[in-house]
């Protein structure tokens, strides 16, 4: 799967990173007594907190609840099987290339100062814990691990030379920086193109990762709209982009969304 995601990123034709205004995409759906903010996150970022700006912070502070994709146990007491993104839990990976390319992506990001600990999900979770907000996951860790285990096997990549590996790493590092820049300025088109590339490469992976999950999450939002309150929902930016996005699924249910920034 990670092979496909990296390939999609590298073929997305991203513009060079720029210092444009920082306005990551955030949307809202509301009725008379309920507001649900929908924020597209980037899971690994640099140490600059500029994305947590007026619009995002205001929406977050107005919310009583933080809803993430899933709640990953933290700290030394977390069970090994409860760390799906760590290399120790890669038994769920469909092929050895998954591990290699995951490590490649992590290293490429780290070379540019990007870390999961700086990612929007982690920052929001820490802020919510400090302020005493209720925190919940849209899906369980078990269901997420099960999804990874059922994904189509990736075709092993042929062994390449050190020079080629260095070139791929350099290209991926630049791509991740460009993706971060696009996310910070709220450029949804970048993720639309990546999703299209992924769907072409592996329709089953795309369906399992995006189409089916977005439909389930739309049902969750629709049900939550029946209860008064303000909720901040933070999911990967790709879930709010493209023809099968969470926003499209909500619109099909008669629930319209509006971009806040």
C-alpha positions as CSV (number, residue, x, y, z in Angstrom):
1,X,0.0,0.0,0.0
2,X,2.7,2.5,0.9
3,X,4.4,1.8,-2.4
4,X,1.2,3.0,-4.1
5,X,0.9,6.1,-1.8
6,X,4.5,7.1,-2.5
7,X,4.1,6.6,-6.2
8,X,1.0,8.7,-6.1
9,X,2.8,11.4,-4.3
10,X,5.8,11.4,-6.7
11,X,3.5,11.6,-9.7
12,X,1.2,14.3,-8.3
13,X,3.1,17.0,-10.1
14,X,3.4,19.2,-7.0
15,X,4.6,22.8,-7.3
16,X,7.7,23.8,-5.4
17,X,7.2,24.7,-1.7
18,X,6.2,28.4,-1.2
19,X,5.7,30.8,1.6
20,X,2.1,31.5,0.9
21,X,-0.5,32.3,3.5
22,X,-1.0,29.4,5.9
23,X,-4.7,28.3,5.8
24,X,-5.1,24.5,6.0
25,X,-8.6,23.5,4.8
26,X,-11.3,23.4,7.5
27,X,-15.0,23.0,6.9
28,X,-18.1,23.1,9.0
29,X,-21.6,21.6,8.9
30,X,-24.2,23.0,11.1
31,X,-27.9,23.2,12.0
32,X,-29.8,25.1,14.7
33,X,-28.0,23.6,17.7
34,X,-25.1,21.6,16.3
35,X,-21.8,22.5,14.6
36,X,-19.3,19.9,13.3
37,X,-15.9,21.2,12.1
38,X,-14.1,19.0,9.6
39,X,-10.4,19.6,9.6
40,X,-8.0,17.8,7.1
41,X,-4.8,16.9,8.9
42,X,-1.2,16.2,7.8
43,X,0.2,13.4,9.9
44,X,3.8,14.4,10.0
45,X,4.9,18.1,10.0
46,X,7.8,20.3,10.8
47,X,8.1,22.1,14.1
48,X,6.4,25.2,12.8
49,X,3.0,25.7,14.5
50,X,1.9,28.3,12.0
51,X,-1.0,26.1,10.8
52,X,-2.7,26.3,14.2
53,X,-3.9,29.8,13.2
54,X,-6.9,31.9,14.0
55,X,-9.5,29.9,12.1
56,X,-8.3,26.5,13.2
57,X,-7.7,27.5,16.8
58,X,-11.0,29.3,17.1
59,X,-12.9,26.3,15.8
60,X,-10.9,24.0,18.1
61,X,-11.4,26.1,21.2
62,X,-15.2,26.5,20.5
63,X,-15.5,22.7,20.3
64,X,-16.4,20.5,23.3
65,X,-15.1,17.3,21.7
66,X,-12.1,16.2,19.5
67,X,-12.8,13.3,17.2
68,X,-9.8,11.6,15.5
69,X,-9.5,8.8,13.0
70,X,-8.5,6.5,15.8
71,X,-6.9,6.7,19.3
72,X,-3.5,5.1,19.3
73,X,-2.4,4.2,22.9
74,X,0.6,6.3,23.9
75,X,3.5,5.7,26.4
76,X,5.6,2.7,27.4
77,X,2.5,0.8,28.7
78,X,0.9,0.6,25.2
79,X,0.6,-2.9,24.0
80,X,2.8,-3.8,21.0
81,X,-0.2,-4.8,18.9
82,X,-1.6,-1.4,19.5
83,X,1.0,0.5,17.6
84,X,0.1,0.1,13.9
85,X,2.6,2.7,12.6
86,X,5.6,1.3,14.4
87,X,7.9,-1.1,12.7
88,X,7.3,-3.7,15.4
89,X,3.7,-4.0,14.3
90,X,4.4,-4.5,10.6
91,X,3.2,-8.1,10.7
92,X,-0.1,-6.6,9.3
93,X,1.8,-5.4,6.2
94,X,0.9,-7.2,3.0
95,X,4.5,-7.4,1.7
96,X,8.1,-6.7,2.7
97,X,8.1,-3.7,0.4
98,X,5.5,-2.1,2.7
99,X,8.1,-1.9,5.5
100,X,10.9,-0.7,3.2
101,X,8.8,2.1,1.7
102,X,7.3,3.1,5.0
103,X,10.8,3.5,6.4
104,X,11.8,5.4,3.3
105,X,8.9,7.8,3.8
106,X,9.7,8.3,7.5
107,X,13.3,9.0,6.8
108,X,12.5,11.4,3.9
109,X,10.3,13.4,6.2
110,X,12.8,13.4,9.1
111,X,15.5,14.7,6.7
112,X,13.3,17.7,6.3
113,X,12.4,18.1,10.0
114,X,9.0,16.5,9.7
115,X,7.9,14.2,12.5
116,X,4.7,12.5,13.5
117,X,5.0,14.1,16.9
118,X,4.6,17.5,15.2
119,X,1.7,16.2,13.1
120,X,-1.6,18.0,13.3
121,X,-3.3,15.0,14.9
122,X,-0.8,14.7,17.7
123,X,-0.8,18.5,18.4
124,X,-4.6,18.6,18.5
125,X,-4.7,15.6,20.8
126,X,-2.2,17.1,23.2
127,X,-4.1,20.4,23.2
128,X,-7.4,18.6,23.9
129,X,-5.9,16.6,26.7
130,X,-4.5,19.8,28.3
131,X,-7.9,21.5,28.1
132,X,-9.9,18.5,29.2
133,X,-11.8,18.0,26.0
134,X,-13.6,14.7,25.4
135,X,-11.6,12.7,22.8
136,X,-12.9,9.8,20.7
137,X,-11.9,7.9,17.6
138,X,-14.1,7.3,14.5
139,X,-12.8,3.8,14.3
140,X,-11.1,1.3,16.6
141,X,-7.5,0.4,16.4
142,X,-8.5,-3.2,15.8
143,X,-10.6,-2.3,12.8
144,X,-7.8,-0.2,11.4
145,X,-5.3,-3.0,11.7
146,X,-7.8,-5.4,10.2
147,X,-8.1,-3.1,7.2
148,X,-4.3,-3.0,6.7
149,X,-4.2,-6.8,6.9
150,X,-6.8,-7.2,4.1
151,X,-5.3,-4.8,1.6
152,X,-4.0,-6.2,-1.7
153,X,-0.5,-7.3,-1.7
154,X,1.9,-4.8,-3.3
155,X,4.1,-6.0,-6.1
156,X,7.7,-6.2,-4.9
157,X,9.9,-3.5,-6.4
158,X,13.0,-4.7,-8.3
159,X,16.3,-4.2,-6.4
160,X,17.8,-0.9,-7.3
161,X,21.3,0.6,-7.1
162,X,22.4,2.9,-4.2
163,X,22.5,5.8,-6.6
164,X,18.8,5.1,-7.6
165,X,17.8,4.8,-4.0
166,X,19.5,8.1,-3.2
167,X,17.7,9.7,-6.1
168,X,14.3,8.3,-4.9
169,X,15.0,9.5,-1.4
170,X,15.8,13.0,-2.6
171,X,12.8,13.2,-4.8
172,X,10.5,11.9,-2.0
173,X,12.0,14.4,0.5
174,X,11.2,17.3,-1.9
175,X,7.7,15.9,-2.6
176,X,6.9,15.7,1.1
177,X,8.0,19.3,1.7
178,X,5.8,20.3,-1.3
179,X,2.9,18.3,0.0
180,X,3.3,20.0,3.4
181,X,3.3,23.4,1.8
182,X,0.2,22.6,-0.2
183,X,-1.6,21.3,2.9
184,X,-0.7,24.5,4.8
185,X,-2.1,26.7,2.2
186,X,-5.2,24.6,1.9
187,X,-4.6,23.3,-1.7
188,X,-7.1,20.5,-2.0
189,X,-6.2,19.8,-5.7
190,X,-2.9,18.2,-4.7
191,X,-4.8,15.5,-2.7
192,X,-7.4,15.1,-5.4
193,X,-4.7,14.2,-7.9
194,X,-3.0,11.8,-5.5
195,X,-6.2,10.1,-4.8
196,X,-6.9,9.7,-8.5
197,X,-3.4,8.2,-9.0
198,X,-4.0,5.8,-6.1
199,X,-7.4,4.7,-7.5
200,X,-5.9,4.0,-10.9
201,X,-3.1,2.0,-9.4
202,X,-5.2,0.0,-6.9
203,X,-9.0,0.4,-6.9
204,X,-9.3,-2.0,-4.0
205,X,-6.8,-0.1,-1.8
206,X,-8.5,3.2,-2.7
207,X,-12.0,1.7,-1.9
208,X,-10.9,0.3,1.5
209,X,-8.8,3.3,2.6
210,X,-11.1,6.1,1.4
211,X,-14.5,5.2,-0.2
212,X,-15.7,2.9,2.5
213,X,-14.3,4.8,5.5
214,X,-15.7,8.1,4.2
215,X,-19.1,6.6,3.9
216,X,-19.0,5.3,7.5
217,X,-17.7,8.6,8.8
218,X,-20.5,10.4,7.0
219,X,-23.0,8.2,8.8
220,X,-21.3,9.1,12.1
221,X,-21.5,12.9,11.4
222,X,-25.1,12.6,10.4
223,X,-25.9,10.8,13.6
224,X,-23.9,13.3,15.7
225,X,-25.9,16.2,14.1
226,X,-28.9,14.9,16.0
227,X,-27.3,16.0,19.3
228,X,-26.6,19.6,20.3
229,X,-23.0,20.8,20.7
230,X,-19.8,21.7,18.8
231,X,-17.4,19.0,17.7
232,X,-14.0,19.2,16.0
233,X,-13.4,16.2,13.7
234,X,-9.8,15.8,12.5
235,X,-9.1,13.3,9.7
236,X,-6.4,13.0,7.1
237,X,-6.6,15.7,4.4
238,X,-7.2,13.1,1.7
239,X,-10.6,12.2,3.3
240,X,-11.9,15.7,2.5
241,X,-10.8,15.8,-1.1
242,X,-12.0,14.1,-4.3
243,X,-15.1,12.5,-5.7
244,X,-15.6,10.1,-2.8
245,X,-14.7,12.5,0.0
246,X,-16.4,12.7,3.3
247,X,-17.8,16.1,2.2
248,X,-19.4,14.5,-0.9
249,X,-20.9,11.7,1.1
250,X,-22.4,14.2,3.5
251,X,-23.8,16.3,0.5
252,X,-25.4,13.1,-0.8
253,X,-27.2,12.8,2.5
254,X,-28.4,16.4,2.3
255,X,-25.8,17.8,4.7
256,X,-24.0,20.7,3.1
257,X,-20.6,21.8,4.2
258,X,-19.0,25.3,4.1
259,X,-15.3,26.0,4.0
260,X,-14.3,28.2,7.0
261,X,-11.1,29.7,5.6
